Amino acid sequence: MHKIYKIVFSISLGLVIASVVVLSLYGLKFGIDFNGGSILELEFKDSRPGIEDIKGKIGGEANVSYFGEKGVIIKTKELTENQHQILVKDLRSGFGANNIDEKRFESVGPVVGKELKSKSVKAIVLVLISIVVYIAYVFRKLSRTLSPWGMGVAAIVALVHDVIIPLAVFSLLGKFYGIEITAIFVAAVLTILGYSVSDTVVVFDRVRENVIRNPKEDFSAVVHKSIMQTLTRSLNTSITTLLSLIAIYFFGGESIKYFSLMLIIGIFLGAYSSIFVASPLLVAIHSRRT
């Protein structure tokens, strides 16, 4: 293939290695959905106190953050209903009984959190296996020229690339800014997997068509031609999706801000990896087979 593919693939490999190192060093900062705990959402009608002032009233370990103009989210260890009422009472006595409006209170036990974490991993693994089987089945008629299972492996490597880099970004955000991974991030990961494999399958399908039309043409040239033929479609789809996600990130509110950021990174990487990760791998697998 052209030298640019090898250069960019090497950069991608470096990013994946760096991501693995970051995840090994810092891990992911899981929220109460996975670790268990309680979340209390309040809105102050008048002036909103400082985060340190709120922590001083709560006592113990608690994560306090702002949302919106006057909202506050408090995350603590799991609280009983009695402890919850005492906490709200202390806050109202400190900042005004009529100044605080309780919007939400939720508790998740550690057993439930552990089960959710286990099911999330199983869901992602099941999706990856299903993608390999689906690609192998769809492209089975090309088995004399291409390995359908090889195409599945190339697609999976691209998907791992698309997921592990955003996770490393959120590992750094969790380490330095306290951003937590919640259940909604599982939905983001599954969305990225679906979007990314869609881009990859479009390129692979065009490769299939071009191989059938010109079976004697050099395979790397066929892959490059297929990429160029599908490039406009991929760019148009990705750009319009990213514009929507960027709007959600800036104007959609605190609760989905980081969900949209995860999708922005993942969908950008999905379009990128179908060209510079999956396609070069497909050429490498084909060259070894022949």
C-alpha positions, 0 to 999 in steps of 0.5 A, spaced: 500 500 500 501 507 499 507 509 504 502 514 508 498 507 510 504 504 513 506 511 517 499 512 520 498 505 522 504 506 526 502 512 529 495 508 531 499 503 534 503 508 538 496 511 540 494 504 542 500 502 546 500 509 550 492 508 551 494 501 554 499 504 559 495 510 561 489 505 563 494 500 566 497 506 570 491 510 572 485 505 571 478 508 570 474 512 575 468 508 576 461 512 578 456 509 583 453 505 578 459 500 578 461 501 585 455 502 589 453 509 593 448 514 593 447 521 589 443 527 591 441 532 586 440 539 589 438 546 586 439 552 590 434 558 589 438 563 591 446 564 591 449 557 590 455 556 596 462 554 594 464 546 593 468 546 599 463 550 603 458 544 601 463 539 603 464 542 610 457 541 611 457 534 609 463 531 612 467 525 610 468 523 603 464 526 598 464 528 591 461 535 590 460 538 583 456 543 579 451 543 574 447 548 570 447 555 573 444 553 580 445 545 581 449 541 585 450 533 585 453 530 591 456 523 590 457 519 597 458 512 600 451 508 600 446 512 604 440 509 608 434 513 608 435 516 615 442 518 613 439 521 607 434 525 611 439 527 616 444 530 610 438 534 607 437 537 613 444 539 615 444 542 608 438 546 609 440 548 616 447 551 613 444 554 607 437 556 608 431 551 609 427 555 603 434 555 599 434 548 597 430 544 592 431 536 592 431 534 585 433 527 585 436 521 590 438 514 588 442 509 591 446 503 588 448 497 592 455 494 591 452 488 589 448 491 584 454 495 581 458 489 581 453 485 577 452 491 572 460 491 571 460 484 569 454 484 565 457 490 561 463 487 560 459 481 557 455 485 553 461 488 549 464 481 548 458 478 545 458 484 541 465 483 538 464 476 537 457 477 533 461 482 529 466 477 527 461 472 525 457 476 521 462 479 517 465 472 516 458 470 514 456 476 509 463 475 506 463 467 505 463 467 498 470 470 497 473 465 501 477 463 495 480 470 494 479 473 501 479 470 508 472 472 511 475 470 518 481 475 516 476 480 515 473 479 521 479 480 525 481 486 521 474 489 523 475 487 531 482 490 531 479 497 528 474 496 534 479 495 539 483 501 537 476 505 537 474 504 544 481 503 548 483 510 546 477 514 548 477 509 555 484 512 556 482 519 555 477 518 560 482 515 564 486 521 564 480 525 565 478 521 571 485 521 574 486 529 573 479 532 573 475 526 577 470 524 571 467 518 573 465 512 568 457 511 569 452 506 566 451 511 560 458 510 558 456 502 556 451 505 551 456 510 548 461 504 547 456 500 544 454 505 539 461 506 537 462 499 536 456 499 531 458 506 528 465 504 527 463 497 524 458 500 519 464 504 516 469 498 516 463 494 512 462 499 507 469 499 505 470 491 505 464 491 501 467 495 496 473 491 496 469 485 495 465 488 489 472 490 486 475 484 487 469 480 483 470 485 477 478 485 477 480 479 480 487 479 477 488 486 480 493 487 485 490 487 492 493 493 495 491 497 489 484 494 490 483 496 497 486 503 496 481 504 490 475 502 494 477 507 500 477 512 495 471 510 492 467 510 499 471 516 502 466 521 501 460 517 503 464 516 510 466 523 511 459 526 510 456 521 514 462 522 520 462 530 519 454 531 520 454 526 526 460 529 529 456 536 528 450 534 532 454 531 537 459 537 538 452 541 539 450 536 544 456 537 548 456 544 548 448 545 549 446 539 552 447 539 559 452 536 564 448 530 565 450 528 557 456 532 556 461 526 557 457 521 554 457 526 548 465 527 548 466 519 548 462 519 542 465 524 539 472 521 540 469 514 538 466 516 532 472 520 529 476 514 530 471 509 527 471 513 520 479 514 521 480 506 523 476 503 517 481 507 513 488 507 516 487 500 521 482 495 518 484 496 511 492 496 512 491 489 516 486 486 511 492 487 506 497 484 511 492 478 512 491 477 505 499 478 503 500 472 508 495 468 505 498 468 498 
